Amino acid sequence: METRRIGALEVSVVGLGCNNFGGRLDAAATARVVHAALDAGINFLDTADIYGGTKSEEYLGRALAGRRDRVVLATKFGMAVDGQRRGARPDYVRRALEDSLRRLNTERIDLYQLHQPDPEVPIADTLGTLDELVKAGKVREIGCSNFSAEQLREADAAARPSAARFVSVQNEYSLVQREPEREVLAECERLGLAFIPYFPLASGLLTGKYRRGRPAPSGTRLAEGGRFADLLSERNLVFVEELAAFTTARRHTLLELAVSWLLSRPAVASVIAGATSPEQVALNANAAGWRLTPAEFAEVDAILARHA
């Protein structure tokens, strides 16, 4: 599989999002998905301390036993694990890292990411602590998530010379959610940051399994309702049908378009897609090979404009 850079890290252009581990998947199912990812050439695995109520890290650590050195391991801190474990204060950053190292059964995190900005803590304080952890050999690179362009500029200005600074930002981005195009992608190119899109398949909407006039397939995330239910709007389903017709006419799939379109953006390093089965992993891994022509890009842009 093709690789790209996140700082000093070389990552597969398709990564594995681990937010299903510990929630929708138990330890055994997690291991099957992780092993399928490694067998498919995926080396970039992204989790967070809050996923699965901390079980994602634990299950991932078990699944990587004996294979840890084959992967670029990313996790996040900062969102509330509970009432006390949250935020980006220096003392908590140190504790959160040690907790993640223990659960992941590893001596280092390859990419350690601040999961969201903490308005109560100066970013310079957080960066200074993360620099200590890099210098101690416990972290290789640092990144952030859910940051605006202004917050990226603030973090870049706050980083001390020759100290660790953010090398990546992970924000939501897909054919459905295009907010990063306003400012963040351009800021990434200006600062030399890698962009990592999360929810690249719009929580499954861009896999092609949801269609107008049909109930959502049982067991899927969108069938469960909750905060993702709004994605199944009539407007979105019409949009998806038009994209699906475009891909079918070219003997490709909607999944291939969703992944390959994101990878056409210069700042994008790896598209991290979740999976609940080895079969989904294989489909995701094979979705990065479509090189759209200028004419195809123009047609996709026209579809996007009609549904903006």
JOURGI-V650341 format. One record per pair of residues at least 12 apart in sequence whose ideal C-beta (glycine too) atoms are under 10 Angstrom apart, sorted by the first residue. I is the first residue (numbers start at 0). GAP is how many residues later the second one is. If there is no record, write none. Layout:
# JOURGI-V650341
i=I gap=GAP
i=I gap=GAP
This chain:
# JOURGI-V650341
i=0 gap=12
i=0 gap=13
i=0 gap=39
i=0 gap=40
i=0 gap=41
i=0 gap=42
i=0 gap=43
i=0 gap=284
i=0 gap=285
i=0 gap=287
i=0 gap=288
i=1 gap=12
i=1 gap=39
i=1 gap=261
i=1 gap=268
i=1 gap=286
i=1 gap=287
i=2 gap=38
i=2 gap=40
i=2 gap=41
i=2 gap=69
i=2 gap=266
i=2 gap=267
i=3 gap=40
i=3 gap=190
i=3 gap=259
i=3 gap=264
i=3 gap=265
i=3 gap=266
i=4 gap=162
i=4 gap=163
i=4 gap=189
i=4 gap=264
i=4 gap=265
i=5 gap=38
i=5 gap=66
i=5 gap=68
i=5 gap=104
i=5 gap=105
i=5 gap=134
i=5 gap=135
i=5 gap=137
i=5 gap=161
i=5 gap=162
i=5 gap=164
i=5 gap=187
i=5 gap=188
i=5 gap=189
i=5 gap=190
i=5 gap=263
i=5 gap=264
i=6 gap=103
i=6 gap=104
i=6 gap=133
i=6 gap=134
i=6 gap=135
i=6 gap=136
i=6 gap=157
i=6 gap=158
i=6 gap=159
i=6 gap=160
i=6 gap=161
i=6 gap=185
i=6 gap=186
i=6 gap=187
i=6 gap=262
i=7 gap=102
i=7 gap=132
i=7 gap=133
i=7 gap=159
i=8 gap=34
i=8 gap=35
i=8 gap=63
i=8 gap=64
i=8 gap=65
i=8 gap=101
i=8 gap=102
i=8 gap=131
i=8 gap=132
i=8 gap=134
i=8 gap=158
i=8 gap=159
i=8 gap=185
i=8 gap=260
i=8 gap=261
i=9 gap=33
i=9 gap=34
i=9 gap=62
i=9 gap=259
i=10 gap=31
i=10 gap=32
i=10 gap=33
i=10 gap=34
i=10 gap=35
i=10 gap=60
i=10 gap=61
i=10 gap=63
i=10 gap=99
i=10 gap=100
i=10 gap=157
i=10 gap=183
i=10 gap=185
i=10 gap=258
i=10 gap=259
i=10 gap=261
i=11 gap=25
i=11 gap=28
i=11 gap=29
i=11 gap=30
i=11 gap=31
i=11 gap=32
i=11 gap=33
i=11 gap=59
i=11 gap=60
i=11 gap=257
i=11 gap=258
i=11 gap=259
i=11 gap=260
i=11 gap=273
i=11 gap=276
i=12 gap=28
i=12 gap=29
i=12 gap=31
i=12 gap=246
i=12 gap=247
i=12 gap=249
i=12 gap=250
i=12 gap=255
i=12 gap=256
i=12 gap=257
i=12 gap=258
i=12 gap=272
i=12 gap=274
i=12 gap=275
i=12 gap=276
i=13 gap=23
i=13 gap=26
i=13 gap=27
i=13 gap=28
i=13 gap=29
i=13 gap=30
i=13 gap=186
i=13 gap=245
i=13 gap=249
i=13 gap=256
i=13 gap=257
i=13 gap=258
i=13 gap=259
i=13 gap=267
i=13 gap=270
i=13 gap=271
i=13 gap=272
i=13 gap=273
i=13 gap=274
i=14 gap=22
i=14 gap=27
i=14 gap=28
i=14 gap=29
i=14 gap=30
i=14 gap=31
i=14 gap=56
i=14 gap=57
i=14 gap=59
i=14 gap=181
i=14 gap=182
i=14 gap=183
i=14 gap=185
i=14 gap=254
i=14 gap=255
i=14 gap=256
i=14 gap=257
i=14 gap=258
i=14 gap=259
i=14 gap=269
i=14 gap=270
i=15 gap=17
i=15 gap=18
i=15 gap=20
i=15 gap=21
i=15 gap=22
i=15 gap=24
i=15 gap=26
i=15 gap=27
i=15 gap=28
i=15 gap=29
i=15 gap=30
i=15 gap=31
i=15 gap=44
i=15 gap=55
i=15 gap=254
i=15 gap=256
i=15 gap=257
i=15 gap=258
i=15 gap=259
i=15 gap=265
i=15 gap=268
i=15 gap=269
i=16 gap=27
i=16 gap=28
i=16 gap=29
i=16 gap=30
i=16 gap=31
i=16 gap=34
i=16 gap=39
i=16 gap=57
i=16 gap=153
i=16 gap=179
i=16 gap=181
i=16 gap=182
i=16 gap=183
i=16 gap=184
i=16 gap=254
i=16 gap=255
i=16 gap=256
i=16 gap=257
i=16 gap=258
i=16 gap=267
i=17 gap=12
i=17 gap=15
i=17 gap=16
i=17 gap=19
i=17 gap=27
i=17 gap=28
i=17 gap=29
i=17 gap=30
i=17 gap=33
i=17 gap=34
i=17 gap=38
i=17 gap=39
i=17 gap=41
i=17 gap=42
i=17 gap=45
i=17 gap=55
i=17 gap=56
i=17 gap=57
i=17 gap=254
i=17 gap=256
i=17 gap=257
i=18 gap=27
i=18 gap=28
i=18 gap=29
i=18 gap=31
i=18 gap=32
i=18 gap=33
i=18 gap=37
i=18 gap=179
i=18 gap=180
i=18 gap=253
i=18 gap=255
i=19 gap=13
i=19 gap=31
i=19 gap=32
i=19 gap=36
i=19 gap=201
i=19 gap=254
i=19 gap=255
i=19 gap=256
i=19 gap=257
i=19 gap=260
i=20 gap=12
i=20 gap=13
i=20 gap=24
i=20 gap=26
i=20 gap=30
i=20 gap=31
i=20 gap=34
i=20 gap=35
i=20 gap=36
i=20 gap=37
i=20 gap=38
i=20 gap=39
i=20 gap=42
i=20 gap=253
i=20 gap=255
i=21 gap=25
i=21 gap=29
i=21 gap=30
i=21 gap=31
i=21 gap=32
i=21 gap=33
i=21 gap=34
i=21 gap=35
i=21 gap=36
i=21 gap=37
i=21 gap=38
i=22 gap=28
i=22 gap=29
i=22 gap=30
i=22 gap=32
i=22 gap=33
i=23 gap=28
i=23 gap=195
i=23 gap=197
i=23 gap=200
i=23 gap=250
i=23 gap=252
i=24 gap=27
i=24 gap=30
i=24 gap=31
i=24 gap=34
i=24 gap=249
i=24 gap=250
i=24 gap=251
i=24 gap=252
i=25 gap=26
i=25 gap=29
i=25 gap=33
i=26 gap=28
i=26 gap=31
i=26 gap=32
i=26 gap=33
i=26 gap=35
i=26 gap=36
i=27 gap=31
i=27 gap=34
i=27 gap=35
i=28 gap=30
i=28 gap=34
i=28 gap=247
i=28 gap=248
i=28 gap=249
i=29 gap=22
i=29 gap=25
i=29 gap=26
i=29 gap=28
i=29 gap=29
i=29 gap=30
i=29 gap=32
i=29 gap=33
i=29 gap=246
i=30 gap=28
i=30 gap=29
i=30 gap=31
i=30 gap=32
i=30 gap=33
i=30 gap=34
i=31 gap=31
i=31 gap=243
i=31 gap=244
i=31 gap=245
i=31 gap=246
i=31 gap=249
i=32 gap=26
i=32 gap=27
i=32 gap=30
i=32 gap=241
i=32 gap=242
i=32 gap=243
i=32 gap=244
i=32 gap=245
i=32 gap=246
i=32 gap=247
i=32 gap=248
i=33 gap=25
i=33 gap=26
i=33 gap=28
i=33 gap=29
i=33 gap=30
i=33 gap=33
i=33 gap=37
i=33 gap=241
i=33 gap=244
i=33 gap=247
i=34 gap=28
i=34 gap=29
i=34 gap=32
i=34 gap=243
i=34 gap=246
i=35 gap=239
i=35 gap=241
i=35 gap=242
i=35 gap=243
i=35 gap=244
i=35 gap=245
i=35 gap=246
i=35 gap=248
i=35 gap=249
i=36 gap=26
i=36 gap=34
i=36 gap=238
i=36 gap=241
i=36 gap=244
i=36 gap=245
i=36 gap=247
i=36 gap=248
i=37 gap=25
i=37 gap=26
i=37 gap=29
i=37 gap=32
i=37 gap=33
i=37 gap=243
i=38 gap=239
i=38 gap=242
i=38 gap=243
i=38 gap=246
i=39 gap=238
i=39 gap=241
i=39 gap=242
i=39 gap=243
i=39 gap=244
i=39 gap=245
i=39 gap=246
i=40 gap=244
i=40 gap=245
i=41 gap=29
i=41 gap=30
i=41 gap=228
i=41 gap=230
i=41 gap=231
i=41 gap=233
i=41 gap=239
i=41 gap=240
i=41 gap=242
i=41 gap=243
i=42 gap=27
i=42 gap=28
i=42 gap=29
i=42 gap=30
i=42 gap=227
i=43 gap=27
i=43 gap=28
i=43 gap=29
i=43 gap=30
i=43 gap=66
i=43 gap=67
i=43 gap=152
i=43 gap=225
i=43 gap=226
i=43 gap=227
i=43 gap=228
i=44 gap=15
i=44 gap=18
i=44 gap=19
i=44 gap=25
i=44 gap=26
i=44 gap=27
i=44 gap=28
i=44 gap=29
i=44 gap=30
i=44 gap=59
i=44 gap=65
i=44 gap=66
i=44 gap=227
i=45 gap=14
i=45 gap=26
i=45 gap=27
i=45 gap=28
i=45 gap=29
i=45 gap=30
i=45 gap=65
i=45 gap=67
i=45 gap=99
i=45 gap=124
i=45 gap=150
i=45 gap=152
i=45 gap=224
i=45 gap=226
i=45 gap=228
i=46 gap=12
i=46 gap=13
i=46 gap=14
i=46 gap=26
i=46 gap=27
i=46 gap=28
i=46 gap=29
i=46 gap=53
i=46 gap=56
i=46 gap=57
i=46 gap=225
i=47 gap=26
i=47 gap=27
i=47 gap=28
i=47 gap=29
i=47 gap=30
i=47 gap=31
i=47 gap=33
i=47 gap=52
i=47 gap=65
i=47 gap=67
i=47 gap=97
i=47 gap=122
i=48 gap=26
i=48 gap=27
i=48 gap=28
i=48 gap=29
i=48 gap=30
i=48 gap=31
i=48 gap=32
i=48 gap=36
i=48 gap=37
i=48 gap=47
i=48 gap=48
i=48 gap=50
i=48 gap=51
i=48 gap=54
i=48 gap=55
i=48 gap=66
i=49 gap=26
i=49 gap=27
i=49 gap=28
i=49 gap=29
i=49 gap=30
i=49 gap=31
i=49 gap=32
i=49 gap=35
i=49 gap=36
i=49 gap=65
i=50 gap=24
i=50 gap=25
i=50 gap=28
i=52 gap=28
i=52 gap=29
i=53 gap=27
i=53 gap=28
i=53 gap=31
i=53 gap=45
i=53 gap=46
i=53 gap=49
i=54 gap=48
i=55 gap=19
i=55 gap=47
i=55 gap=48
i=56 gap=16
i=56 gap=18
i=56 gap=42
i=56 gap=43
i=56 gap=44
i=56 gap=45
i=56 gap=46
i=56 gap=47
i=56 gap=48
i=56 gap=49
i=57 gap=44
i=57 gap=45
i=57 gap=46
i=57 gap=47
i=58 gap=44
i=58 gap=45
i=59 gap=13
i=59 gap=15
i=59 gap=43
i=59 gap=44
i=59 gap=45
i=59 gap=46
i=60 gap=12
i=60 gap=39
i=60 gap=40
i=60 gap=41
i=60 gap=42
i=60 gap=43
i=60 gap=44
i=60 gap=45
i=61 gap=41
i=61 gap=42
i=61 gap=43
i=63 gap=40
i=63 gap=41
i=63 gap=42
i=64 gap=40
i=67 gap=36
i=67 gap=37
i=67 gap=38
i=67 gap=39
i=67 gap=40
i=68 gap=37
i=70 gap=35
i=70 gap=39
i=71 gap=37
i=71 gap=38
i=71 gap=39
i=71 gap=68
i=71 gap=69
i=71 gap=198
i=72 gap=27
i=72 gap=31
i=72 gap=33
i=72 gap=35
i=72 gap=36
i=72 gap=37
i=72 gap=38
i=72 gap=39
i=72 gap=67
i=73 gap=35
i=73 gap=36
i=73 gap=37
i=73 gap=38
i=73 gap=39
i=73 gap=66
i=73 gap=67
i=73 gap=69
i=73 gap=94
i=73 gap=96
i=73 gap=122
i=73 gap=196
i=73 gap=198
i=74 gap=21
i=74 gap=22
i=74 gap=25
i=74 gap=26
i=74 gap=28
i=74 gap=29
i=74 gap=31
i=74 gap=34
i=74 gap=35
i=74 gap=36
i=74 gap=37
i=74 gap=38
i=74 gap=40
i=74 gap=64
i=75 gap=20
i=75 gap=24
i=75 gap=33
i=75 gap=35
i=75 gap=36
i=75 gap=37
i=75 gap=38
i=75 gap=39
i=75 gap=40
i=75 gap=67
i=75 gap=68
i=75 gap=69
i=75 gap=70
i=75 gap=94
i=76 gap=15
i=76 gap=16
i=76 gap=18
i=76 gap=19
i=76 gap=20
i=76 gap=22
i=76 gap=23
i=76 gap=32
i=76 gap=35
i=76 gap=36
i=76 gap=37
i=76 gap=38
i=76 gap=39
i=76 gap=49
i=76 gap=53
i=77 gap=14
i=77 gap=15
i=77 gap=18
i=77 gap=35
i=77 gap=36
i=77 gap=37
i=77 gap=38
i=77 gap=39
i=77 gap=40
i=77 gap=43
i=77 gap=48
i=77 gap=66
i=77 gap=67
i=77 gap=68
i=78 gap=35
i=78 gap=36
i=78 gap=37
i=78 gap=39
i=78 gap=66
i=78 gap=67
i=79 gap=35
i=79 gap=36
i=80 gap=15
i=80 gap=18
i=84 gap=14
i=85 gap=29
i=85 gap=30
i=85 gap=32
i=86 gap=27
i=86 gap=29
i=86 gap=31
i=86 gap=32
i=86 gap=33
i=86 gap=34
i=86 gap=39
i=87 gap=26
i=87 gap=27
i=87 gap=28
i=87 gap=29
i=87 gap=30
i=87 gap=31
i=87 gap=32
i=87 gap=33
i=87 gap=34
i=87 gap=35
i=87 gap=37
i=87 gap=38
i=87 gap=39
i=87 gap=41
i=87 gap=42
i=87 gap=56
i=88 gap=29
i=88 gap=31
i=88 gap=32
i=88 gap=36
i=88 gap=37
i=88 gap=40
i=89 gap=31
i=89 gap=35
i=89 gap=36
i=89 gap=37
i=89 gap=38
i=89 gap=39
i=89 gap=40
i=89 gap=42
i=90 gap=38
i=91 gap=26
i=91 gap=29
i=91 gap=34
i=91 gap=37
i=92 gap=19
i=92 gap=21
i=92 gap=25
i=92 gap=28
i=92 gap=32
i=92 gap=33
i=92 gap=34
i=92 gap=35
i=92 gap=36
i=92 gap=37
i=92 gap=39
i=92 gap=40
i=93 gap=35
i=93 gap=36
i=93 gap=38
i=93 gap=39
i=93 gap=42
i=93 gap=44
i=95 gap=16
i=95 gap=18
i=95 gap=19
i=96 gap=12
i=96 gap=15
i=96 gap=32
i=96 gap=33
i=96 gap=36
i=96 gap=39
i=96 gap=41
i=96 gap=42
i=97 gap=35
i=97 gap=40
i=99 gap=12
i=99 gap=38
i=100 gap=37
i=100 gap=38
i=105 gap=32
i=106 gap=30
i=106 gap=31
i=107 gap=25
i=107 gap=26
i=107 gap=28
i=107 gap=29
i=107 gap=30
i=107 gap=31
i=107 gap=32
i=108 gap=24
i=108 gap=25
i=108 gap=29
i=108 gap=30
i=108 gap=31
i=108 gap=32
i=108 gap=33
i=109 gap=29
i=109 gap=30
i=109 gap=31
i=110 gap=28
i=110 gap=29
i=110 gap=30
i=110 gap=31
i=110 gap=32
i=110 gap=56
i=110 gap=57
i=110 gap=59
i=110 gap=83
i=110 gap=85
i=111 gap=18
i=111 gap=21
i=111 gap=22
i=111 gap=26
i=111 gap=27
i=111 gap=28
i=111 gap=29
i=111 gap=30
i=111 gap=31
i=111 gap=52
i=112 gap=17
i=112 gap=28
i=112 gap=29
i=112 gap=30
i=112 gap=31
i=112 gap=32
i=112 gap=33
i=112 gap=53
i=112 gap=54
i=112 gap=55
i=112 gap=56
i=112 gap=57
i=112 gap=83
i=113 gap=12
i=113 gap=13
i=113 gap=16
i=113 gap=28
i=113 gap=29
i=113 gap=30
i=113 gap=31
i=113 gap=32
i=113 gap=33
i=113 gap=41
i=113 gap=52
i=113 gap=55
i=113 gap=56
i=114 gap=29
i=114 gap=30
i=114 gap=31
i=114 gap=55
i=115 gap=28
i=115 gap=29
i=115 gap=30
i=115 gap=31
i=115 gap=35
i=116 gap=27
i=116 gap=28
i=116 gap=29
i=116 gap=30
i=116 gap=31
i=116 gap=34
i=116 gap=37
i=116 gap=38
i=118 gap=32
i=121 gap=32
i=121 gap=36
i=122 gap=21
i=122 gap=24
i=122 gap=28
i=122 gap=31
i=122 gap=32
i=122 gap=33
i=122 gap=34
i=122 gap=35
i=122 gap=36
i=122 gap=43
i=123 gap=30
i=123 gap=31
i=123 gap=33
i=123 gap=34
i=123 gap=35
i=123 gap=36
i=123 gap=39
i=124 gap=33
i=125 gap=16
i=125 gap=18
i=125 gap=29
i=125 gap=32
i=126 gap=15
i=126 gap=17
i=126 gap=28
i=126 gap=29
i=126 gap=31
i=126 gap=32
i=126 gap=33
i=126 gap=36
i=126 gap=37
i=126 gap=38
i=126 gap=39
i=127 gap=30
i=127 gap=31
i=127 gap=32
i=127 gap=35
i=127 gap=36
i=128 gap=35
i=129 gap=12
i=129 gap=13
i=129 gap=14
i=129 gap=29
i=129 gap=33
i=129 gap=34
i=129 gap=35
i=129 gap=36
i=130 gap=28
i=130 gap=29
i=130 gap=31
i=130 gap=32
i=130 gap=33
i=130 gap=34
i=131 gap=31
i=131 gap=32
i=132 gap=31
i=133 gap=29
i=133 gap=30
i=133 gap=31
i=134 gap=28
i=134 gap=29
i=138 gap=25
i=139 gap=24
i=139 gap=27
i=140 gap=23
i=140 gap=24
i=140 gap=25
i=140 gap=26
i=140 gap=27
i=140 gap=53
i=141 gap=13
i=141 gap=17
i=141 gap=22
i=141 gap=23
i=141 gap=24
i=141 gap=25
i=141 gap=26
i=142 gap=22
i=142 gap=23
i=142 gap=24
i=142 gap=25
i=142 gap=26
i=142 gap=27
i=142 gap=50
i=142 gap=51
i=142 gap=53
i=143 gap=22
i=143 gap=23
i=143 gap=24
i=143 gap=25
i=143 gap=26
i=143 gap=27
i=143 gap=49
i=144 gap=23
i=144 gap=24
i=144 gap=25
i=144 gap=26
i=144 gap=27
i=144 gap=51
i=144 gap=53
i=145 gap=23
i=145 gap=24
i=145 gap=25
i=145 gap=26
i=145 gap=52
i=146 gap=19
i=146 gap=22
i=146 gap=23
i=146 gap=24
i=146 gap=37
i=146 gap=40
i=146 gap=46
i=147 gap=21
i=147 gap=23
i=147 gap=31
i=147 gap=32
i=147 gap=34
i=147 gap=35
i=147 gap=36
i=147 gap=39
i=148 gap=20
i=148 gap=31
i=148 gap=33
i=148 gap=34
i=148 gap=35
i=148 gap=36
i=148 gap=37
i=148 gap=38
i=148 gap=39
i=148 gap=41
i=148 gap=42
i=149 gap=33
i=149 gap=34
i=149 gap=37
i=150 gap=15
i=150 gap=18
i=150 gap=33
i=150 gap=36
i=151 gap=14
i=151 gap=17
i=151 gap=31
i=151 gap=32
i=151 gap=35
i=151 gap=36
i=151 gap=38
i=151 gap=39
i=151 gap=41
i=152 gap=30
i=152 gap=34
i=152 gap=37
i=152 gap=38
i=154 gap=14
i=154 gap=36
i=154 gap=38
i=155 gap=31
i=155 gap=34
i=155 gap=35
i=155 gap=36
i=155 gap=37
i=164 gap=26
i=164 gap=27
i=164 gap=28
i=165 gap=25
i=165 gap=27
i=165 gap=28
i=166 gap=24
i=166 gap=25
i=166 gap=26
i=166 gap=27
i=166 gap=102
i=167 gap=20
i=167 gap=25
i=167 gap=26
i=167 gap=27
i=167 gap=28
i=167 gap=99
i=167 gap=101
i=167 gap=102
i=168 gap=15
i=168 gap=16
i=168 gap=18
i=168 gap=19
i=168 gap=22
i=168 gap=24
i=168 gap=25
i=168 gap=26
i=168 gap=27
i=168 gap=98
i=169 gap=24
i=169 gap=25
i=169 gap=26
i=169 gap=27
i=169 gap=28
i=169 gap=99
i=169 gap=100
i=169 gap=102
i=170 gap=13
i=170 gap=14
i=170 gap=17
i=170 gap=24
i=170 gap=25
i=170 gap=26
i=170 gap=27
i=170 gap=28
i=171 gap=25
i=171 gap=26
i=171 gap=27
i=171 gap=28
i=171 gap=30
i=171 gap=31
i=172 gap=12
i=172 gap=22
i=172 gap=23
i=172 gap=24
i=172 gap=25
i=172 gap=26
i=172 gap=27
i=172 gap=29
i=172 gap=89
i=172 gap=92
i=172 gap=95
i=172 gap=98
i=173 gap=23
i=173 gap=24
i=173 gap=25
i=173 gap=26
i=173 gap=27
i=173 gap=28
i=173 gap=29
i=173 gap=31
i=173 gap=32
i=173 gap=84
i=173 gap=85
i=173 gap=87
i=173 gap=88
i=173 gap=97
i=174 gap=25
i=174 gap=26
i=174 gap=27
i=174 gap=30
i=174 gap=31
i=174 gap=64
i=174 gap=65
i=174 gap=68
i=174 gap=79
i=174 gap=82
i=174 gap=83
i=174 gap=86
i=174 gap=87
i=174 gap=125
i=174 gap=128
i=174 gap=129
i=174 gap=132
i=175 gap=23
i=175 gap=24
i=175 gap=25
i=175 gap=26
i=175 gap=27
i=175 gap=29
i=175 gap=30
i=175 gap=55
i=175 gap=60
i=175 gap=63
i=175 gap=64
i=175 gap=67
i=175 gap=82
i=175 gap=128
i=175 gap=131
i=176 gap=20
i=176 gap=21
i=176 gap=22
i=176 gap=23
i=176 gap=25
i=176 gap=26
i=176 gap=54
i=177 gap=126
i=177 gap=130
i=179 gap=15
i=179 gap=17
i=179 gap=85
i=179 gap=87
i=179 gap=88
i=180 gap=84
i=183 gap=83
i=184 gap=12
i=184 gap=80
i=184 gap=81
i=184 gap=82
i=184 gap=83
i=185 gap=81
i=186 gap=80
i=187 gap=77
i=187 gap=78
i=187 gap=79
i=187 gap=80
i=187 gap=81
i=188 gap=76
i=188 gap=77
i=188 gap=78
i=189 gap=77
i=190 gap=76
i=191 gap=75
i=192 gap=74
i=192 gap=76
i=193 gap=73
i=193 gap=74
i=193 gap=75
i=193 gap=76
i=194 gap=67
i=194 gap=70
i=194 gap=71
i=194 gap=72
i=194 gap=73
i=194 gap=74
i=194 gap=75
i=195 gap=71
i=195 gap=72
i=195 gap=73
i=195 gap=74
i=195 gap=75
i=195 gap=76
i=196 gap=61
i=196 gap=62
i=196 gap=65
i=196 gap=66
i=196 gap=68
i=196 gap=70
i=196 gap=71
i=196 gap=72
i=196 gap=73
i=196 gap=74
i=196 gap=75
i=196 gap=76
i=197 gap=73
i=197 gap=74
i=197 gap=75
i=197 gap=76
i=198 gap=29
i=198 gap=32
i=198 gap=73
i=198 gap=74
i=198 gap=75
i=199 gap=55
i=199 gap=58
i=199 gap=59
i=199 gap=61
i=199 gap=62
i=199 gap=63
i=199 gap=68
i=199 gap=70
i=199 gap=71
i=199 gap=72
i=199 gap=73
i=199 gap=74
i=199 gap=84
i=199 gap=87
i=200 gap=53
i=200 gap=54
i=200 gap=57
i=200 gap=58
i=200 gap=61
i=200 gap=70
i=200 gap=72
i=200 gap=73
i=200 gap=83
i=200 gap=86
i=201 gap=20
i=201 gap=26
i=201 gap=29
i=201 gap=34
i=201 gap=38
i=201 gap=56
i=202 gap=17
i=202 gap=18
i=202 gap=19
i=202 gap=24
i=202 gap=25
i=202 gap=26
i=202 gap=28
i=202 gap=29
i=202 gap=71
i=203 gap=12
i=203 gap=13
i=203 gap=16
i=203 gap=17
i=203 gap=18
i=203 gap=19
i=203 gap=24
i=203 gap=27
i=203 gap=69
i=203 gap=70
i=203 gap=72
i=203 gap=76
i=204 gap=16
i=204 gap=17
i=204 gap=23
i=204 gap=26
i=204 gap=27
i=204 gap=28
i=204 gap=31
i=204 gap=32
i=204 gap=34
i=204 gap=35
i=204 gap=49
i=204 gap=53
i=205 gap=25
i=205 gap=30
i=205 gap=33
i=205 gap=34
i=205 gap=37
i=205 gap=38
i=205 gap=47
i=205 gap=48
i=205 gap=49
i=205 gap=51
i=205 gap=52
i=205 gap=53
i=205 gap=55
i=205 gap=67
i=206 gap=13
i=206 gap=33
i=206 gap=46
i=206 gap=47
i=206 gap=48
i=206 gap=51
i=206 gap=66
i=206 gap=73
i=206 gap=76
i=206 gap=77
i=206 gap=80
i=207 gap=32
i=207 gap=33
i=207 gap=35
i=207 gap=36
i=207 gap=39
i=207 gap=40
i=207 gap=45
i=207 gap=46
i=207 gap=47
i=207 gap=49
i=207 gap=50
i=208 gap=13
i=208 gap=14
i=208 gap=45
i=208 gap=46
i=209 gap=12
i=209 gap=13
i=209 gap=21
i=209 gap=22
i=209 gap=26
i=209 gap=27
i=209 gap=30
i=209 gap=31
i=210 gap=26
i=210 gap=29
i=210 gap=30
i=210 gap=33
i=211 gap=20
i=211 gap=22
i=211 gap=24
i=211 gap=25
i=211 gap=26
i=211 gap=28
i=211 gap=29
i=212 gap=24
i=213 gap=23
i=214 gap=17
i=215 gap=13
i=215 gap=15
i=215 gap=16
i=218 gap=57
i=219 gap=56
i=220 gap=53
i=220 gap=55
i=234 gap=72
i=235 gap=71
i=237 gap=68
i=237 gap=69
i=238 gap=64
i=238 gap=65
i=238 gap=67
i=238 gap=68
i=238 gap=69
i=239 gap=14
i=239 gap=67
i=240 gap=13
i=241 gap=60
i=241 gap=61
i=241 gap=62
i=241 gap=64
i=241 gap=65
i=242 gap=14
i=242 gap=15
i=242 gap=18
i=242 gap=57
i=242 gap=60
i=242 gap=61
i=242 gap=64
i=243 gap=13
i=244 gap=58
i=245 gap=50
i=245 gap=53
i=245 gap=54
i=245 gap=56
i=245 gap=57
i=246 gap=43
i=246 gap=49
i=246 gap=53
i=248 gap=50
i=249 gap=40
i=249 gap=42
i=249 gap=43
i=249 gap=46
i=249 gap=49
i=251 gap=35
i=251 gap=37
i=251 gap=38
i=251 gap=40
i=251 gap=44
i=252 gap=30
i=252 gap=33
i=252 gap=34
i=252 gap=37
i=253 gap=33
i=254 gap=18
i=254 gap=25
i=254 gap=28
i=254 gap=29
i=254 gap=31
i=254 gap=32
i=254 gap=35
i=255 gap=27
i=255 gap=30
i=255 gap=31
i=255 gap=32
i=255 gap=33
i=255 gap=34
i=255 gap=36
i=256 gap=30
i=256 gap=33
i=256 gap=35
i=256 gap=39
i=256 gap=43
i=257 gap=13
i=257 gap=15
i=257 gap=26
i=257 gap=29
i=258 gap=12
i=258 gap=14
i=258 gap=24
i=258 gap=25
i=258 gap=26
i=258 gap=27
i=258 gap=28
i=258 gap=29
i=258 gap=30
i=258 gap=31
i=259 gap=27
i=259 gap=28
i=259 gap=29
i=259 gap=30
i=259 gap=31
i=259 gap=32
i=259 gap=36
i=260 gap=29
i=260 gap=31
i=260 gap=35
i=260 gap=36
i=260 gap=39
i=260 gap=43
i=261 gap=26
i=262 gap=24
i=262 gap=25
i=262 gap=26
i=262 gap=27
i=262 gap=28
i=262 gap=29
i=263 gap=26
i=263 gap=27
i=263 gap=28
i=263 gap=33
i=263 gap=36
i=269 gap=18
i=270 gap=13
i=270 gap=16
i=270 gap=17
i=271 gap=12
i=272 gap=12
i=272 gap=14
